[in-house]
Amino acid sequence: MNTSETVKRRLVGIKGLAAYLDLPEPTIYSWKCRGRFPSGCIVKLGRMLRFDLDEIDKWVNAQRSS
């Protein structure tokens, strides 16, 4: 990954993802535990989880066409 890709990446936590998707936080936790998010969406930084919004957008768009 080059530097410009790193700068473009938008990472958010559980609370930010819940707000972005307009879902309750427990739903995000549940989906994460059940493996509903593709692995490319989740970035683990130490003990913290972050979600890549670019990958989330791709995943959401793929869900629409299903």
C-alpha positions, 0 to 999 in steps of 0.5 A: 500500500502506498502513502496516498492510499493510506491517506485516503483510508477512512477508519472509524470505530464501532460508534462511528460505523453505527452512526454511518450505517444508521444502525444500533451499536449492538447490531454492529457488535453482533454482525462483527461476531457473526462474521457478516463483515468481510475481513477487508472491512476490519482493521485491528489496531492493537486491541481496538477495532476500526472499520475501513469506510471505503470497504464498508461502502463496497460491501453495502453496494454489493448487498444492494445488487444481491 
